[in-house]
Amino acid sequence: MLAIGVLLRRAITRPTAATSLDLRISAIPVPRYFTTTTTTHGTNRTIAVVGGGAAGFYTASRILAKTNNVFVDIFERLPAPHGLVRYGVAPDHPEVKNCTNKFDSVASDPRVRLFANVSVGDTIPLDRLRNAYDGVVLAYGASKDRRLNIPGEDGSGDGEKQGVVSARRFVAWYNGYPEAQGLTPDLESFDRVVIVGHGNVALDCARILLSDPDVLAKTDITEAALRVLRKSRVRHVEMVGRRGPLQVSFTTKELREMTKIPGLQIICDRELLNTQCDLGSEYLESRRPLKRMMELLLKHAVDKNDYIGDIGEKTFTLRFLMSPQEMLFDQKVDGQQVPQLLRFGVNRLEGPPESAKAISTNDTIDVPCSVALRSIGYKSTRITGAPFDDYRGVVPNIAGRVTVDQDLVPGLYVAGWLKRGPVGVIATTMQDAYRTADAVVMDLNSGVIGHNDLSFGDADRVILEDIKNVCITNEEWKRLEKYEVEAGRELGKPREKVTEVGQMLAIARGQELE
């Protein structure tokens, strides 16, 4: 019976250009109540995972590994899964995206269904999922970013100047995220870009802006972004942080990549760097990676006062102890009209390196630029039907179990950035997702969850009725992916992403493009 059920789930007729809506609905994977699995409990259980990124897929993979009678449905808002692995990882970091092989394995498991293009909270309410599944895991990540909250951040009153652009949106733009394709970064009116923030995302942006477009053309960066970068006048990128060199958040790997860009000169305040390293020598001894990174910076950076650049040379400047105060427009600097000017307040450090605070002074520094990017952290958003801590930007939880006023909410879980905040790399997210999955399995085994009022088949029918007209299945996603890979092959790159939702849906469903 198991073999028959698996075949039923896999032998799905996919729609063609002439397929009617009724036939397309019939192409949704068959309800899982046709599949039986012999277990010690003799009962199938269902878990819904909200979010098709790293946290969601790693949660699902762990649940599959720890059980043999639990089925998982993964709901993803966009037509394409993989979240920030697809839309956030830098295009010149293909090795980081190898985790998608794991995700593909999970999605093709007979106990897993992918429902992409389904927005939980809009297409289907969270409460509906909670009523239909034994447990629901929220793993939809962080789709917003923190703001500077300074005058001029949102641009000039006439709308001609952009103000401060989200680095998250800039990254999403060159990675093909559909909702970011309206961004038109001004890289032609001036030769300088300033980035506020000292993390890896900020370094990614700097590297993309300063890299040779011919090198980027071999990656999966979108052709639209590549055309803009080929016209760019930007030769200088300044990355600014409010504290000192020992408090940066980027890593040695990303800094080393900057040292390998041909013709790029790295600039910083070497006197400040040496002073901070001397004062924090004991601190650095206990943090060897940070010490190696400071040594790398000292090896490759010239002092800001000693730099005499050649015409056309590219520079990457690390600035410290500066906090943005306001964005000014149409200013003159040394008699030259500049499109934007970001004014910073100068800070001083107070306290030991591990807890140093930036204390404002009365001094200011103006940095002219064509584009200013803010890269000071991502932020999660609330979903109707789940508690949310607005201050911390997370769903309150104890070890992945969602709470309200410290009371557990049975059957509701959280994983990834939504659980702990937007920190860490993919490996961090994997370990975090595993811990949440272990909590789900523990609660299933102990009987804390698994007492759904709806029968297995009835619950399945309820969900399919809500999403049948919109969802994209894993088979349909793989059709879209195949199209992208083939389009990329013609351009000599890994893939060329489709960036318009309507086109993504049409390709996935096997329909003719207009």
C-alpha positions, 0 to 999 in steps of 0.5 A, spaced: 500 500 500 505 504 501 508 503 494 501 505 491 501 511 495 508 513 493 506 512 486 500 516 486 503 522 489 509 522 484 505 520 478 502 527 477 499 530 470 502 537 469 498 542 465 500 544 458 499 551 455 492 548 453 490 545 460 484 547 463 483 550 470 480 544 472 485 539 470 491 544 473 487 543 480 487 535 479 495 536 478 496 538 485 499 532 489 493 527 491 491 527 498 496 523 503 490 519 506 491 514 500 498 513 503 499 509 509 505 507 514 506 502 519 508 505 525 508 503 533 502 509 533 499 506 527 497 513 525 499 519 520 501 526 523 502 532 519 506 538 520 506 545 516 512 549 515 511 556 513 517 559 509 520 555 504 527 558 506 533 554 509 530 554 516 523 551 513 527 546 509 532 544 515 526 543 519 522 539 515 529 534 513 530 533 521 522 531 522 523 526 516 529 523 519 526 523 526 520 520 524 517 515 519 509 517 520 510 524 519 508 528 513 510 535 512 507 541 507 512 547 506 508 553 504 512 559 501 510 566 499 513 566 492 513 562 486 520 559 487 523 556 494 529 557 497 529 564 500 535 568 502 539 562 499 536 564 492 535 571 493 540 573 499 547 569 498 551 573 493 552 571 486 559 570 486 558 565 492 556 559 489 559 554 494 554 557 499 548 555 495 550 548 495 545 547 500 539 547 495 541 540 493 539 538 500 533 542 499 531 539 493 532 532 496 527 534 502 522 537 497 522 530 493 521 526 499 514 522 498 512 525 505 513 532 503 509 537 499 511 544 497 506 549 496 509 555 493 506 562 491 501 561 497 502 566 502 500 564 509 496 570 512 493 572 505 491 566 501 490 562 507 489 564 514 494 561 519 488 559 524 486 554 518 493 551 518 493 550 525 486 547 525 488 542 519 495 540 522 498 537 528 503 542 528 505 548 525 512 551 524 513 558 523 520 559 519 518 565 514 525 569 516 526 576 516 523 580 510 524 587 512 530 591 515 532 596 520 531 604 519 536 609 520 530 614 522 534 620 520 532 626 516 532 625 508 532 617 509 526 617 504 529 621 499 528 628 496 521 631 497 520 631 489 522 624 489 528 625 484 533 623 490 533 616 493 535 618 500 538 612 503 536 605 500 536 598 504 542 594 502 537 588 503 533 591 497 539 592 493 542 585 494 535 583 492 535 587 486 541 584 483 539 577 485 532 577 482 527 578 487 521 580 484 519 585 489 525 589 488 526 589 481 523 596 481 529 599 484 533 603 480 540 605 483 543 611 481 550 609 479 552 614 474 551 621 477 557 620 482 563 616 483 562 614 490 557 610 494 557 610 502 554 604 506 552 604 513 554 598 517 560 593 518 557 586 517 557 581 511 551 584 507 555 591 507 561 587 504 557 583 499 554 590 496 561 593 496 564 587 493 559 587 487 559 595 486 567 594 485 568 588 482 569 587 474 562 586 471 565 581 466 567 577 472 560 577 475 557 576 468 559 568 470 555 568 476 547 568 477 547 575 477 541 578 473 542 581 466 538 587 468 543 588 474 549 587 470 547 592 465 546 597 470 553 595 473 556 596 466 554 603 466 556 604 473 561 610 474 562 608 482 570 607 483 569 609 491 565 605 496 566 607 503 563 603 509 561 606 515 560 604 522 558 607 529 563 603 533 571 601 532 575 596 528 574 591 534 566 591 534 565 590 526 561 584 524 564 582 518 568 576 517 575 574 515 573 571 509 569 576 506 574 581 508 579 577 504 575 577 498 576 585 498 583 584 498 583 580 491 579 585 487 584 587 482 586 594 482 582 595 489 586 599 494 583 598 501 584 605 506 582 606 513 585 610 519 591 605 521 593 610 527 586 608 530 586 601 528 593 600 531 591 604 537 585 599 538 589 593 537 594 595 542 588 597 547 584 591 546 590 586 546 588 581 551 581 581 548 584 579 541 588 574 544 581 570 546 578 572 539 583 569 534 579 570 528 578 577 530 585 578 531 587 575 524 582 579 521 585 585 524 592 583 522 589 582 515 587 589 515 593 592 517 597 588 512 593 590 506 590 597 508 593 604 507 592 610 511 587 615 509 592 620 510 597 617 506 593 615 500 595 618 494 590 615 488 591 614 481 586 617 476 581 611 475 583 607 481 578 604 485 578 604 493 574 601 499 574 605 505 573 603 512 570 608 516 569 608 524 566 612 529 561 615 525 553 615 526 549 618 520 545 624 522 541 626 516 541 626 508 542 632 504 541 633 497 544 638 491 550 640 495 556 643 493 563 640 495 569 643 493 565 647 488 562 641 485 555 639 485 554 632 488 547 629 488 547 627 495 551 628 502 550 624 508 552 627 514 555 623 520 556 625 527 563 623 530 563 618 536 568 616 541 569 609 544 567 608 551 568 602 555 572 595 554 572 592 547 567 587 548 562 592 550 564 598 547 559 604 546 559 609 541 558 616 545 557 622 540 561 628 540 560 635 537 564 634 530 561 632 524 563 629 517 560 629 510 560 624 505 558 625 498 555 620 494 550 617 489 547 612 493 547 611 500 545 604 503 543 602 510 545 595 512 544 595 519 540 589 520 534 585 518 527 585 521 522 580 521 514 582 521 508 579 524 503 574 521 496 574 523 494 569 528 501 568 532 504 572 537 510 577 536 515 581 540 515 588 536 521 590 540 526 584 539 523 582 532 521 575 533 516 570 535 516 569 543 518 562 544 522 557 549 526 552 545 522 553 539 515 552 542 511 559 541 509 562 547 504 568 550 506 571 556 511 565 557 505 560 556 506 555 551 501 555 545 500 548 543 502 546 536 505 552 534 513 552 533 518 557 530 525 556 527 530 561 524 531 568 524 524 569 526 526 565 532 532 568 534 533 574 530 537 575 524 544 573 526 548 567 524 550 564 517 546 558 514 549 553 518 547 557 524 540 556 521 541 549 520 542 547 527 537 552 530 532 549 525 534 542 528 533 544 535 526 546 533 524 540 529 527 536 535 521 539 539 516 538 534 518 530 534 518 530 542 511 533 543 509 528 537 512 522 541 509 524 548 502 526 545 502 533 547 500 534 540 497 530 535 490 530 537 487 534 531 479 534 531 479 533 523 481 527 520 487 526 516 483 526 509 478 532 511 484 536 513 488 535 507 481 537 503 480 543 507 487 546 505 487 544 498 480 547 497 484 554 499 490 553 495 488 549 489 488 555 484 494 559 486 499 554 489 506 552 485 508 544 486 515 542 487 514 539 480 512 546 477 518 549 481 523 544 478 520 546 471 521 553 472 528 552 475 530 548 468 528 554 464 532 558 468 538 554 468 537 553 460 537 560 459 543 561 463 547 556 459 546 560 453 549 566 457 555 562 460 552 562 467 549 558 472 542 560 471 538 567 469 533 568 474 526 570 472 524 576 476 517 577 474 511 573 478 507 572 472 512 569 468 514 565 473 507 562 474 506 561 467 513 558 466 512 553 472 505 551 469 507 550 462 503 556 459 506 560 453 509 566 455 506 573 452 
